[in-house]
Amino acid sequence: GSFYNTTSYQSISHSLHNNENFTSHSRRKLLNSQPFERSMAIKMHLLDYLPSHIEYAVWYDCDVLFIRPNCAIEMIEKKPVITKEKPIFLSYSGHVGSFVVSPQVSREALDLWHSEVLTSNSPSALGARPAIPDYQVFNHLFGQNASDPNAKFGLLDRIWHDIMPKGFAPNHTVYWNTTACVVHLSNGR
């Protein structure tokens, strides 16, 4: 199957500017959304920029490092089975800095997540309260724990996990002797 891996805002932005389906107004609206949490909604648009033959789409935040040569092959061999009941797969419950979706199955879930992030963080909704992070919106919509029978997301095989080190040290062996392929260099907000 075909895989597409986008790891940065710049890659999405480049796709936006080269996609004939996007008007100048659409680009400005998406790229200039405020506050910060509204700009996180760009990852929920991932499927909008992919060719129709793509079977799986992988999102990793831009602050990741692939640490083992050729591990992407192992990842492909352990790709999730994405269904309408589980349209999104995460590395860990509550961590939306990496996920795998299918253009054929996941669009409705991503659109719902996107809509709720924008609505929850609209200027009129923010008034006297802080912004609601994208992971909290995800938890509200799809569940907080993958072991819950009502959860609407699945967990990826360990090979897909983006491990989050405490105090990244490039020469530290724990980061290089791992079953994971990816290190997430920061721990979020």
C-alpha positions in Angstrom: 0.0 0.0 0.0 0.9 3.6 -0.4 2.0 5.7 2.6 2.5 9.4 2.9 4.4 10.9 5.8 4.2 14.6 6.5 6.2 15.8 9.5 6.0 19.5 9.3 3.8 22.5 8.9 6.0 23.6 6.1 5.2 20.5 4.1 1.5 21.1 4.5 1.9 24.7 3.8 3.7 23.9 0.5 0.9 21.5 -0.4 -1.7 24.2 0.3 0.1 26.6 -2.0 0.4 24.1 -4.8 -3.2 22.7 -4.6 -5.5 24.1 -7.3 -8.5 23.2 -5.1 -7.6 25.8 -2.5 -8.4 29.5 -3.1 -6.3 32.3 -1.8 -9.0 33.0 0.8 -9.0 29.4 2.0 -5.2 29.4 2.4 -5.3 32.6 4.4 -8.1 31.4 6.6 -6.4 28.1 7.5 -2.8 29.5 7.9 -3.8 32.6 9.9 -6.2 31.0 12.3 -5.7 32.2 15.9 -5.2 31.4 18.7 -2.5 28.7 18.7 -5.0 25.9 19.2 -6.9 26.9 16.1 -3.7 26.6 14.1 -3.3 23.0 15.3 -6.3 22.2 13.2 -4.1 22.0 10.2 -3.2 18.4 11.0 -6.8 17.5 10.7 -6.7 18.7 7.1 -4.0 16.1 6.2 -6.3 14.2 3.9 -7.1 17.3 1.8 -3.7 17.4 0.3 -3.1 13.7 -0.7 -3.6 12.0 -4.0 -6.5 9.7 -4.2 -4.4 6.5 -4.4 -3.0 6.9 -0.9 -4.2 4.2 1.5 -2.7 5.5 4.8 -1.6 8.9 6.0 0.8 9.3 8.9 1.1 12.5 10.9 4.1 13.2 13.1 4.6 16.7 14.7 7.6 18.5 13.2 9.8 18.0 16.3 10.5 14.3 15.7 13.6 12.4 14.8 13.7 9.0 13.1 16.4 7.2 15.1 16.8 3.8 13.5 17.8 3.3 9.8 15.1 1.5 7.7 12.6 1.2 10.5 9.9 2.7 8.2 9.8 -0.7 6.5 8.9 -2.3 9.9 6.3 0.3 10.4 4.6 -0.5 7.1 4.6 -4.2 8.0 2.8 -3.4 11.3 0.2 -0.9 9.9 -3.1 -0.7 11.7 -6.4 -2.0 10.4 -8.4 1.2 10.2 -12.2 0.9 10.4 -15.2 3.1 10.8 -15.3 2.1 14.4 -11.6 3.0 14.9 -10.9 5.6 12.2 -7.8 7.0 13.9 -4.8 5.3 15.5 -2.5 7.0 18.1 0.8 6.1 19.6 -0.7 6.6 23.1 -4.1 7.5 24.5 -4.3 11.3 24.6 -1.2 11.9 22.5 -2.3 13.5 19.2 1.2 14.5 18.0 1.3 11.4 15.9 -1.5 9.4 14.3 -2.3 7.2 11.3 -5.5 7.5 9.3 -7.0 6.2 6.1 -8.4 8.6 3.4 -11.1 6.0 2.6 -12.3 5.7 6.2 -11.1 8.5 8.5 -12.2 11.7 6.8 -15.4 12.1 8.7 -13.6 11.7 12.1 -10.9 14.2 11.1 -13.6 16.7 9.9 -15.5 16.3 13.2 -12.3 16.8 15.2 -11.4 19.8 13.1 -14.8 21.4 13.4 -14.9 21.0 17.2 -11.3 22.4 17.6 -12.3 25.5 15.7 -15.7 25.9 17.4 -14.2 25.4 20.9 -11.5 27.9 20.2 -13.4 30.6 18.2 -12.8 34.1 19.4 -16.4 34.3 20.7 -16.0 31.1 22.6 -12.8 32.1 24.3 -14.1 35.1 26.2 -13.0 34.5 29.8 -11.6 30.9 29.4 -8.4 29.6 28.1 -8.1 27.7 24.7 -9.0 24.0 24.7 -6.1 21.9 23.4 -6.6 19.7 20.4 -5.9 16.6 22.5 -8.7 17.5 25.0 -11.2 17.9 22.1 -10.0 14.5 20.7 -10.6 12.9 24.1 -14.1 14.4 24.3 -15.0 13.1 20.8 -13.2 9.8 20.6 -12.5 8.7 24.2 -9.6 9.0 26.6 -8.6 5.4 27.0 -8.1 2.9 24.1 -9.1 0.0 26.4 -12.5 1.5 26.9 -14.9 -0.5 24.7 -16.6 2.8 23.6 -13.3 4.4 22.4 -13.4 5.4 18.8 -9.6 5.2 18.2 -7.0 2.5 18.3 -3.4 2.3 19.4 -0.5 1.8 17.1 2.0 -1.0 17.4 5.1 0.0 19.5 7.2 0.4 16.4 5.0 3.5 15.5 5.4 5.2 19.0 7.1 8.5 19.1 8.9 8.2 22.5 9.2 11.4 24.5 12.5 11.5 26.3 13.2 13.5 29.4 16.1 15.7 28.6 17.1 14.5 25.1 20.8 13.6 24.9 21.8 12.4 21.5 24.6 10.2 22.8 22.4 8.5 25.4 22.0 4.8 24.5 18.4 4.6 25.7 17.4 6.6 22.6 19.3 4.5 20.2 18.6 1.0 21.6 14.8 1.1 21.4 12.1 -0.7 19.5 10.6 2.6 18.5 11.6 4.4 15.3 10.8 7.9 16.4 11.8 10.3 19.2 9.6 13.3 19.9 12.1 16.0 20.8 9.8 18.1 23.0 7.0 17.3 25.3 4.3 19.6 24.0 2.9 22.8 25.2 
